[in-house]
Amino acid sequence: MSDRLQQRVMLVPIKVLFKFLQLHATVQVWLFEQSDTRIQGTLVGFDEFMNVVLEDAIQICGDNERKIGKIMLKGDNITLISNMS
């Protein structure tokens, strides 16, 4: 065993979202209690409650896609945010 201390870096969720925002990343959002529906778009804003604003958003249900445009998703409805870029 090594005598060196291993440091663990804690990744703060807000910092991950901020990185997506800086990169103008296309993200996919999984919705809470709607496991068959995803929202995909460019992250343009968020707040401390994890409410997010997406531009050029598309609602994806199975094989069906529907253009939404600009949308604000309440943080309580978000299960997962994934970088698609």
C-alpha positions in Angstrom: 0.0 0.0 0.0 1.3 3.4 -0.8 1.8 6.1 1.8 0.7 8.8 -0.6 -2.8 10.2 0.0 -5.2 9.8 -2.9 -7.3 12.8 -3.5 -10.8 12.5 -4.8 -12.1 15.4 -6.8 -15.8 16.0 -6.2 -17.6 17.1 -9.3 -20.3 19.6 -8.6 -23.4 19.3 -10.8 -23.6 23.0 -11.4 -20.1 23.0 -12.7 -20.9 20.3 -15.2 -23.8 22.3 -16.5 -21.7 25.4 -16.7 -19.1 23.5 -18.8 -22.0 22.4 -21.2 -23.1 26.0 -21.3 -19.6 27.3 -22.2 -19.3 24.7 -24.9 -22.7 25.6 -26.4 -23.3 21.8 -26.0 -26.2 20.0 -27.4 -27.7 18.0 -24.5 -30.4 15.4 -24.1 -32.6 15.6 -21.1 -34.5 12.6 -19.7 -37.7 13.5 -18.0 -38.9 12.3 -14.6 -41.8 9.8 -14.8 -41.8 10.0 -18.6 -39.2 7.4 -19.4 -40.1 7.3 -23.1 -39.7 11.0 -23.7 -36.4 12.9 -24.2 -35.8 16.6 -24.9 -32.7 17.5 -27.0 -31.4 21.0 -27.6 -28.6 23.5 -27.0 -28.2 24.5 -23.4 -28.4 28.3 -23.1 -29.1 28.8 -19.4 -29.7 27.3 -16.0 -30.1 28.3 -12.4 -29.3 27.0 -8.9 -32.5 24.9 -9.0 -31.3 23.1 -12.1 -34.1 24.7 -14.2 -32.6 24.7 -17.7 -33.3 26.6 -20.9 -32.8 24.9 -24.2 -32.8 26.4 -27.7 -33.7 24.5 -30.9 -35.3 21.9 -28.7 -36.7 18.7 -30.1 -39.1 16.3 -28.2 -38.2 12.7 -28.9 -40.8 10.0 -28.2 -39.6 6.6 -29.5 -39.1 7.2 -33.3 -41.2 10.4 -33.4 -39.6 13.8 -33.2 -41.3 17.2 -32.7 -39.6 20.6 -32.9 -40.3 22.7 -29.9 -38.0 25.7 -30.2 -36.9 27.5 -27.0 -38.0 25.7 -23.9 -37.5 26.0 -20.1 -37.5 22.8 -18.2 -38.1 22.8 -14.4 -35.4 21.1 -12.5 -37.9 18.9 -10.6 -38.8 17.2 -14.0 -35.3 16.3 -15.0 -33.8 12.9 -14.3 -30.6 13.1 -16.4 -28.7 15.6 -18.6 -26.3 14.1 -21.1 -23.9 15.8 -23.5 -24.7 14.9 -27.1 -21.8 16.9 -28.7 
